[in-house]
Amino acid sequence: MDDAEFRRQERTLIRLIGVCMLAFALGMALWLYNERSGNISHRAIPPVQKAD
């Protein structure tokens, strides 16, 4: 592997890591917004009672 190819792969890896970190940060921001605004209920659905 020559030096130019190694640099290209390194830049690609850094970009992919940046995209992953951006996606994680956006996901956390969305979760925090939903948590603070109270618009979404996170309660579990009650179980269905079976008739015997």
PDB file of N, CA, C and O in Angstrom:
ATOM      1  N   MET A   1       0.863  -1.178   0.000  1.00  0.00           N
ATOM      2  CA  MET A   1       0.000   0.000   0.000  1.00  0.00           C
ATOM      3  C   MET A   1       0.906   1.237   0.000  1.00  0.00           C
ATOM      4  O   MET A   1       1.766   1.390   0.867  1.00  0.00           O
ATOM      5  N   ASP A   2       0.701   2.097  -0.969  1.00  0.00           N
ATOM      6  CA  ASP A   2       1.528   3.291  -1.029  1.00  0.00           C
ATOM      7  C   ASP A   2       0.988   4.373  -0.101  1.00  0.00           C
ATOM      8  O   ASP A   2      -0.101   4.242   0.458  1.00  0.00           O
ATOM      9  N   ASP A   3       1.758   5.435   0.055  1.00  0.00           N
ATOM     10  CA  ASP A   3       1.445   6.495   1.013  1.00  0.00           C
ATOM     11  C   ASP A   3       0.152   7.244   0.657  1.00  0.00           C
ATOM     12  O   ASP A   3      -0.616   7.602   1.550  1.00  0.00           O
ATOM     13  N   ALA A   4      -0.094   7.484  -0.632  1.00  0.00           N
ATOM     14  CA  ALA A   4      -1.292   8.215  -1.053  1.00  0.00           C
ATOM     15  C   ALA A   4      -2.562   7.422  -0.749  1.00  0.00           C
ATOM     16  O   ALA A   4      -3.562   7.989  -0.311  1.00  0.00           O
ATOM     17  N   GLU A   5      -2.519   6.127  -0.980  1.00  0.00           N
ATOM     18  CA  GLU A   5      -3.686   5.292  -0.699  1.00  0.00           C
ATOM     19  C   GLU A   5      -3.968   5.240   0.806  1.00  0.00           C
ATOM     20  O   GLU A   5      -5.123   5.266   1.233  1.00  0.00           O
ATOM     21  N   PHE A   6      -2.905   5.168   1.593  1.00  0.00           N
ATOM     22  CA  PHE A   6      -3.069   5.161   3.045  1.00  0.00           C
ATOM     23  C   PHE A   6      -3.723   6.458   3.519  1.00  0.00           C
ATOM     24  O   PHE A   6      -4.608   6.422   4.373  1.00  0.00           O
ATOM     25  N   ARG A   7      -3.300   7.600   2.979  1.00  0.00           N
ATOM     26  CA  ARG A   7      -3.904   8.881   3.356  1.00  0.00           C
ATOM     27  C   ARG A   7      -5.374   8.954   2.958  1.00  0.00           C
ATOM     28  O   ARG A   7      -6.202   9.477   3.704  1.00  0.00           O
ATOM     29  N   ARG A   8      -5.693   8.425   1.771  1.00  0.00           N
ATOM     30  CA  ARG A   8      -7.078   8.430   1.313  1.00  0.00           C
ATOM     31  C   ARG A   8      -7.956   7.594   2.240  1.00  0.00           C
ATOM     32  O   ARG A   8      -9.056   8.009   2.604  1.00  0.00           O
ATOM     33  N   GLN A   9      -7.468   6.424   2.616  1.00  0.00           N
ATOM     34  CA  GLN A   9      -8.223   5.571   3.536  1.00  0.00           C
ATOM     35  C   GLN A   9      -8.358   6.230   4.903  1.00  0.00           C
ATOM     36  O   GLN A   9      -9.407   6.129   5.540  1.00  0.00           O
ATOM     37  N   GLU A  10      -7.311   6.900   5.355  1.00  0.00           N
ATOM     38  CA  GLU A  10      -7.355   7.580   6.643  1.00  0.00           C
ATOM     39  C   GLU A  10      -8.384   8.715   6.629  1.00  0.00           C
ATOM     40  O   GLU A  10      -9.138   8.871   7.589  1.00  0.00           O
ATOM     41  N   ARG A  11      -8.423   9.510   5.550  1.00  0.00           N
ATOM     42  CA  ARG A  11      -9.421  10.582   5.433  1.00  0.00           C
ATOM     43  C   ARG A  11     -10.834  10.009   5.401  1.00  0.00           C
ATOM     44  O   ARG A  11     -11.740  10.559   6.026  1.00  0.00           O
ATOM     45  N   THR A  12     -11.026   8.920   4.684  1.00  0.00           N
ATOM     46  CA  THR A  12     -12.344   8.286   4.616  1.00  0.00           C
ATOM     47  C   THR A  12     -12.775   7.806   5.996  1.00  0.00           C
ATOM     48  O   THR A  12     -13.927   7.995   6.387  1.00  0.00           O
ATOM     49  N   LEU A  13     -11.870   7.194   6.726  1.00  0.00           N
ATOM     50  CA  LEU A  13     -12.181   6.716   8.068  1.00  0.00           C
ATOM     51  C   LEU A  13     -12.538   7.872   8.994  1.00  0.00           C
ATOM     52  O   LEU A  13     -13.486   7.769   9.772  1.00  0.00           O
ATOM     53  N   ILE A  14     -11.796   8.963   8.921  1.00  0.00           N
ATOM     54  CA  ILE A  14     -12.075  10.123   9.764  1.00  0.00           C
ATOM     55  C   ILE A  14     -13.442  10.703   9.431  1.00  0.00           C
ATOM     56  O   ILE A  14     -14.183  11.098  10.331  1.00  0.00           O
ATOM     57  N   ARG A  15     -13.787  10.760   8.138  1.00  0.00           N
ATOM     58  CA  ARG A  15     -15.116  11.256   7.744  1.00  0.00           C
ATOM     59  C   ARG A  15     -16.220  10.362   8.274  1.00  0.00           C
ATOM     60  O   ARG A  15     -17.234  10.858   8.764  1.00  0.00           O
ATOM     61  N   LEU A  16     -16.041   9.043   8.183  1.00  0.00           N
ATOM     62  CA  LEU A  16     -17.061   8.119   8.675  1.00  0.00           C
ATOM     63  C   LEU A  16     -17.234   8.228  10.192  1.00  0.00           C
ATOM     64  O   LEU A  16     -18.354   8.166  10.699  1.00  0.00           O
ATOM     65  N   ILE A  17     -16.142   8.388  10.897  1.00  0.00           N
ATOM     66  CA  ILE A  17     -16.227   8.577  12.344  1.00  0.00           C
ATOM     67  C   ILE A  17     -16.966   9.871  12.655  1.00  0.00           C
ATOM     68  O   ILE A  17     -17.774   9.913  13.583  1.00  0.00           O
ATOM     69  N   GLY A  18     -16.702  10.920  11.896  1.00  0.00           N
ATOM     70  CA  GLY A  18     -17.400  12.194  12.085  1.00  0.00           C
ATOM     71  C   GLY A  18     -18.889  12.066  11.834  1.00  0.00           C
ATOM     72  O   GLY A  18     -19.695  12.620  12.582  1.00  0.00           O
ATOM     73  N   VAL A  19     -19.265  11.335  10.781  1.00  0.00           N
ATOM     74  CA  VAL A  19     -20.684  11.128  10.488  1.00  0.00           C
ATOM     75  C   VAL A  19     -21.358  10.356  11.616  1.00  0.00           C
ATOM     76  O   VAL A  19     -22.473  10.690  12.016  1.00  0.00           O
ATOM     77  N   CYS A  20     -20.697   9.340  12.124  1.00  0.00           N
ATOM     78  CA  CYS A  20     -21.255   8.565  13.235  1.00  0.00           C
ATOM     79  C   CYS A  20     -21.417   9.420  14.489  1.00  0.00           C
ATOM     80  O   CYS A  20     -22.430   9.317  15.180  1.00  0.00           O
ATOM     81  N   MET A  21     -20.442  10.250  14.783  1.00  0.00           N
ATOM     82  CA  MET A  21     -20.534  11.120  15.961  1.00  0.00           C
ATOM     83  C   MET A  21     -21.647  12.152  15.786  1.00  0.00           C
ATOM     84  O   MET A  21     -22.346  12.474  16.746  1.00  0.00           O
ATOM     85  N   LEU A  22     -21.815  12.670  14.577  1.00  0.00           N
ATOM     86  CA  LEU A  22     -22.889  13.617  14.303  1.00  0.00           C
ATOM     87  C   LEU A  22     -24.257  12.952  14.468  1.00  0.00           C
ATOM     88  O   LEU A  22     -25.167  13.538  15.055  1.00  0.00           O
ATOM     89  N   ALA A  23     -24.401  11.734  13.952  1.00  0.00           N
ATOM     90  CA  ALA A  23     -25.667  11.012  14.085  1.00  0.00           C
ATOM     91  C   ALA A  23     -25.978  10.738  15.557  1.00  0.00           C
ATOM     92  O   ALA A  23     -27.127  10.858  15.984  1.00  0.00           O
ATOM     93  N   PHE A  24     -24.960  10.372  16.327  1.00  0.00           N
ATOM     94  CA  PHE A  24     -25.156  10.121  17.752  1.00  0.00           C
ATOM     95  C   PHE A  24     -25.580  11.402  18.473  1.00  0.00           C
ATOM     96  O   PHE A  24     -26.497  11.380  19.293  1.00  0.00           O
ATOM     97  N   ALA A  25     -24.912  12.517  18.166  1.00  0.00           N
ATOM     98  CA  ALA A  25     -25.239  13.790  18.804  1.00  0.00           C
ATOM     99  C   ALA A  25     -26.664  14.228  18.447  1.00  0.00           C
ATOM    100  O   ALA A  25     -27.391  14.717  19.312  1.00  0.00           O
ATOM    101  N   LEU A  26     -27.065  14.059  17.194  1.00  0.00           N
ATOM    102  CA  LEU A  26     -28.438  14.415  16.797  1.00  0.00           C
ATOM    103  C   LEU A  26     -29.463  13.524  17.494  1.00  0.00           C
ATOM    104  O   LEU A  26     -30.519  13.998  17.913  1.00  0.00           O
ATOM    105  N   GLY A  27     -29.155  12.251  17.615  1.00  0.00           N
ATOM    106  CA  GLY A  27     -30.052  11.344  18.323  1.00  0.00           C
ATOM    107  C   GLY A  27     -30.210  11.719  19.793  1.00  0.00           C
ATOM    108  O   GLY A  27     -31.314  11.686  20.337  1.00  0.00           O
ATOM    109  N   MET A  28     -29.102  12.074  20.426  1.00  0.00           N
ATOM    110  CA  MET A  28     -29.168  12.481  21.825  1.00  0.00           C
ATOM    111  C   MET A  28     -29.930  13.796  21.982  1.00  0.00           C
ATOM    112  O   MET A  28     -30.672  13.973  22.949  1.00  0.00           O
ATOM    113  N   ALA A  29     -29.751  14.715  21.036  1.00  0.00           N
ATOM    114  CA  ALA A  29     -30.472  15.992  21.088  1.00  0.00           C
ATOM    115  C   ALA A  29     -31.971  15.755  20.923  1.00  0.00           C
ATOM    116  O   ALA A  29     -32.773  16.379  21.618  1.00  0.00           O
ATOM    117  N   LEU A  30     -32.354  14.869  20.020  1.00  0.00           N
ATOM    118  CA  LEU A  30     -33.767  14.551  19.828  1.00  0.00           C
ATOM    119  C   LEU A  30     -34.348  13.889  21.072  1.00  0.00           C
ATOM    120  O   LEU A  30     -35.466  14.204  21.480  1.00  0.00           O
ATOM    121  N   TRP A  31     -33.598  12.979  21.674  1.00  0.00           N
ATOM    122  CA  TRP A  31     -34.065  12.329  22.902  1.00  0.00           C
ATOM    123  C   TRP A  31     -34.247  13.366  24.015  1.00  0.00           C
ATOM    124  O   TRP A  31     -35.248  13.345  24.731  1.00  0.00           O
ATOM    125  N   LEU A  32     -33.278  14.269  24.154  1.00  0.00           N
ATOM    126  CA  LEU A  32     -33.362  15.284  25.198  1.00  0.00           C
ATOM    127  C   LEU A  32     -34.543  16.216  24.954  1.00  0.00           C
ATOM    128  O   LEU A  32     -35.243  16.580  25.899  1.00  0.00           O
ATOM    129  N   TYR A  33     -34.772  16.603  23.711  1.00  0.00           N
ATOM    130  CA  TYR A  33     -35.919  17.453  23.379  1.00  0.00           C
ATOM    131  C   TYR A  33     -37.226  16.757  23.756  1.00  0.00           C
ATOM    132  O   TYR A  33     -38.100  17.366  24.373  1.00  0.00           O
ATOM    133  N   ASN A  34     -37.359  15.490  23.389  1.00  0.00           N
ATOM    134  CA  ASN A  34     -38.581  14.754  23.712  1.00  0.00           C
ATOM    135  C   ASN A  34     -38.739  14.565  25.219  1.00  0.00           C
ATOM    136  O   ASN A  34     -39.851  14.609  25.745  1.00  0.00           O
ATOM    137  N   GLU A  35     -37.635  14.358  25.897  1.00  0.00           N
ATOM    138  CA  GLU A  35     -37.677  14.166  27.350  1.00  0.00           C
ATOM    139  C   GLU A  35     -38.100  15.454  28.063  1.00  0.00           C
ATOM    140  O   GLU A  35     -38.887  15.407  29.008  1.00  0.00           O
ATOM    141  N   ARG A  36     -37.587  16.591  27.621  1.00  0.00           N
ATOM    142  CA  ARG A  36     -37.882  17.869  28.265  1.00  0.00           C
ATOM    143  C   ARG A  36     -39.256  18.411  27.886  1.00  0.00           C
ATOM    144  O   ARG A  36     -39.921  19.034  28.713  1.00  0.00           O
ATOM    145  N   SER A  37     -39.691  18.182  26.644  1.00  0.00           N
ATOM    146  CA  SER A  37     -40.953  18.768  26.197  1.00  0.00           C
ATOM    147  C   SER A  37     -42.154  18.017  26.747  1.00  0.00           C
ATOM    148  O   SER A  37     -43.221  18.606  26.919  1.00  0.00           O
ATOM    149  N   GLY A  38     -42.003  16.751  27.022  1.00  0.00           N
ATOM    150  CA  GLY A  38     -43.105  15.961  27.557  1.00  0.00           C
ATOM    151  C   GLY A  38     -44.176  15.640  26.535  1.00  0.00           C
ATOM    152  O   GLY A  38     -45.279  15.242  26.911  1.00  0.00           O
ATOM    153  N   ASN A  39     -43.883  15.801  25.254  1.00  0.00           N
ATOM    154  CA  ASN A  39     -44.872  15.530  24.221  1.00  0.00           C
ATOM    155  C   ASN A  39     -45.106  14.046  23.999  1.00  0.00           C
ATOM    156  O   ASN A  39     -46.182  13.648  23.551  1.00  0.00           O
ATOM    157  N   ILE A  40     -44.120  13.233  24.304  1.00  0.00           N
ATOM    158  CA  ILE A  40     -44.220  11.799  24.045  1.00  0.00           C
ATOM    159  C   ILE A  40     -44.273  11.052  25.374  1.00  0.00           C
ATOM    160  O   ILE A  40     -43.437  11.263  26.253  1.00  0.00           O
ATOM    161  N   SER A  41     -45.264  10.183  25.506  1.00  0.00           N
ATOM    162  CA  SER A  41     -45.385   9.382  26.715  1.00  0.00           C
ATOM    163  C   SER A  41     -44.525   8.127  26.556  1.00  0.00           C
ATOM    164  O   SER A  41     -44.622   7.426  25.548  1.00  0.00           O
ATOM    165  N   HIS A  42     -43.693   7.850  27.543  1.00  0.00           N
ATOM    166  CA  HIS A  42     -42.811   6.687  27.488  1.00  0.00           C
ATOM    167  C   HIS A  42     -43.311   5.562  28.395  1.00  0.00           C
ATOM    168  O   HIS A  42     -42.575   4.626  28.709  1.00  0.00           O
ATOM    169  N   ARG A  43     -44.563   5.671  28.806  1.00  0.00           N
ATOM    170  CA  ARG A  43     -45.092   4.631  29.687  1.00  0.00           C
ATOM    171  C   ARG A  43     -45.405   3.375  28.895  1.00  0.00           C
ATOM    172  O   ARG A  43     -45.763   3.439  27.718  1.00  0.00           O
ATOM    173  N   ALA A  44     -45.267   2.236  29.551  1.00  0.00           N
ATOM    174  CA  ALA A  44     -45.557   0.959  28.909  1.00  0.00           C
ATOM    175  C   ALA A  44     -47.063   0.789  28.742  1.00  0.00           C
ATOM    176  O   ALA A  44     -47.848   1.301  29.541  1.00  0.00           O
ATOM    177  N   ILE A  45     -47.449   0.076  27.714  1.00  0.00           N
ATOM    178  CA  ILE A  45     -48.858  -0.220  27.487  1.00  0.00           C
ATOM    179  C   ILE A  45     -49.286  -1.270  28.510  1.00  0.00           C
ATOM    180  O   ILE A  45     -48.586  -2.266  28.695  1.00  0.00           O
ATOM    181  N   PRO A  46     -50.428  -1.064  29.179  1.00  0.00           N
ATOM    182  CA  PRO A  46     -50.863  -2.061  30.172  1.00  0.00           C
ATOM    183  C   PRO A  46     -51.195  -3.380  29.487  1.00  0.00           C
ATOM    184  O   PRO A  46     -51.683  -3.391  28.357  1.00  0.00           O
ATOM    185  N   PRO A  47     -50.929  -4.496  30.172  1.00  0.00           N
ATOM    186  CA  PRO A  47     -51.206  -5.802  29.578  1.00  0.00           C
ATOM    187  C   PRO A  47     -52.720  -6.024  29.387  1.00  0.00           C
ATOM    188  O   PRO A  47     -53.543  -5.495  30.133  1.00  0.00           O
ATOM    189  N   VAL A  48     -53.043  -6.804  28.389  1.00  0.00           N
ATOM    190  CA  VAL A  48     -54.432  -7.118  28.085  1.00  0.00           C
ATOM    191  C   VAL A  48     -54.896  -8.212  29.033  1.00  0.00           C
ATOM    192  O   VAL A  48     -54.232  -9.235  29.196  1.00  0.00           O
ATOM    193  N   GLN A  49     -56.068  -7.976  29.666  1.00  0.00           N
ATOM    194  CA  GLN A  49     -56.633  -8.970  30.581  1.00  0.00           C
ATOM    195  C   GLN A  49     -57.414 -10.001  29.773  1.00  0.00           C
ATOM    196  O   GLN A  49     -58.318  -9.653  29.012  1.00  0.00           O
ATOM    197  N   LYS A  50     -57.058 -11.267  29.946  1.00  0.00           N
ATOM    198  CA  LYS A  50     -57.762 -12.334  29.243  1.00  0.00           C
ATOM    199  C   LYS A  50     -58.997 -12.753  30.045  1.00  0.00           C
ATOM    200  O   LYS A  50     -58.939 -12.908  31.265  1.00  0.00           O
ATOM    201  N   ALA A  51     -60.102 -12.930  29.344  1.00  0.00           N
ATOM    202  CA  ALA A  51     -61.322 -13.403  29.993  1.00  0.00           C
ATOM    203  C   ALA A  51     -61.258 -14.911  30.136  1.00  0.00           C
ATOM    204  O   ALA A  51     -61.022 -15.629  29.165  1.00  0.00           O
ATOM    205  N   ASP A  52     -61.472 -15.389  31.367  1.00  0.00           N
ATOM    206  CA  ASP A  52     -61.432 -16.845  31.608  1.00  0.00           C
ATOM    207  C   ASP A  52     -62.800 -17.458  31.502  1.00  0.00           C
ATOM    208  O   ASP A  52     -62.950 -18.668  31.675  1.00  0.00           O
TER     209      ASP A  52
END
